[in-house]
Amino acid sequence: MTMCPYCDKVYDESEYSECPYCSGELEEEHGERYFKNCHNCGGVMYWNGSWECANCGEEINTGIDDNDGTIE
């Protein structure tokens, strides 16, 4: 895993030769979602059955009610 120095998103360098977010190959999911602030890197965690940080991959196994709000 590699963190992009421009957008600070983490991606798999074995699958992409450059940051897929900066190049437009991948887009972040949009829509109303619960979020939680990552205690590990300060990034945003999303609920997918557990809390997973979109930036560093940190995972927390608490419930969906343990959120910091919703974003669109």
Contacts in CASP RR format, 6 or more apart in sequence:
PFRMAT RR
TARGET T0000
AUTHOR 0000-0000-0000
METHOD contacts of the structure
MODEL  1
MTMCPYCDKVYDESEYSECPYCSGELEEEHGERYFKNCHNCGGVMYWNGS
WECANCGEEINTGIDDNDGTIE
1 10 0 8 1.000
1 11 0 8 1.000
1 12 0 8 1.000
1 13 0 8 1.000
2 10 0 8 1.000
2 11 0 8 1.000
2 12 0 8 1.000
2 13 0 8 1.000
3 9 0 8 1.000
3 10 0 8 1.000
3 55 0 8 1.000
3 56 0 8 1.000
4 10 0 8 1.000
4 11 0 8 1.000
4 19 0 8 1.000
4 21 0 8 1.000
4 22 0 8 1.000
6 19 0 8 1.000
6 22 0 8 1.000
7 19 0 8 1.000
7 21 0 8 1.000
7 22 0 8 1.000
8 55 0 8 1.000
9 19 0 8 1.000
9 21 0 8 1.000
9 54 0 8 1.000
9 55 0 8 1.000
10 54 0 8 1.000
10 55 0 8 1.000
10 56 0 8 1.000
10 57 0 8 1.000
11 19 0 8 1.000
11 20 0 8 1.000
11 21 0 8 1.000
11 26 0 8 1.000
16 25 0 8 1.000
20 26 0 8 1.000
21 27 0 8 1.000
21 28 0 8 1.000
28 54 0 8 1.000
29 46 0 8 1.000
30 72 0 8 1.000
31 71 0 8 1.000
31 72 0 8 1.000
32 70 0 8 1.000
32 71 0 8 1.000
32 72 0 8 1.000
33 46 0 8 1.000
33 47 0 8 1.000
33 70 0 8 1.000
33 71 0 8 1.000
34 46 0 8 1.000
34 47 0 8 1.000
34 64 0 8 1.000
34 67 0 8 1.000
34 69 0 8 1.000
34 70 0 8 1.000
35 44 0 8 1.000
35 45 0 8 1.000
35 46 0 8 1.000
35 47 0 8 1.000
35 67 0 8 1.000
35 68 0 8 1.000
35 69 0 8 1.000
35 70 0 8 1.000
35 71 0 8 1.000
36 44 0 8 1.000
36 45 0 8 1.000
36 46 0 8 1.000
36 47 0 8 1.000
36 51 0 8 1.000
36 60 0 8 1.000
36 66 0 8 1.000
36 67 0 8 1.000
36 68 0 8 1.000
36 69 0 8 1.000
37 43 0 8 1.000
37 44 0 8 1.000
37 45 0 8 1.000
37 68 0 8 1.000
38 44 0 8 1.000
38 45 0 8 1.000
38 53 0 8 1.000
38 55 0 8 1.000
38 56 0 8 1.000
38 58 0 8 1.000
39 58 0 8 1.000
40 53 0 8 1.000
40 56 0 8 1.000
40 58 0 8 1.000
41 53 0 8 1.000
41 55 0 8 1.000
41 56 0 8 1.000
41 58 0 8 1.000
42 55 0 8 1.000
43 53 0 8 1.000
43 54 0 8 1.000
43 55 0 8 1.000
43 56 0 8 1.000
44 53 0 8 1.000
44 54 0 8 1.000
44 55 0 8 1.000
44 71 0 8 1.000
45 51 0 8 1.000
45 52 0 8 1.000
45 53 0 8 1.000
45 54 0 8 1.000
45 58 0 8 1.000
45 60 0 8 1.000
46 52 0 8 1.000
46 54 0 8 1.000
47 63 0 8 1.000
47 64 0 8 1.000
47 67 0 8 1.000
49 64 0 8 1.000
50 59 0 8 1.000
50 60 0 8 1.000
50 61 0 8 1.000
50 62 0 8 1.000
50 63 0 8 1.000
51 59 0 8 1.000
51 60 0 8 1.000
51 61 0 8 1.000
51 62 0 8 1.000
51 63 0 8 1.000
51 66 0 8 1.000
52 58 0 8 1.000
52 59 0 8 1.000
52 60 0 8 1.000
53 59 0 8 1.000
60 66 0 8 1.000
END
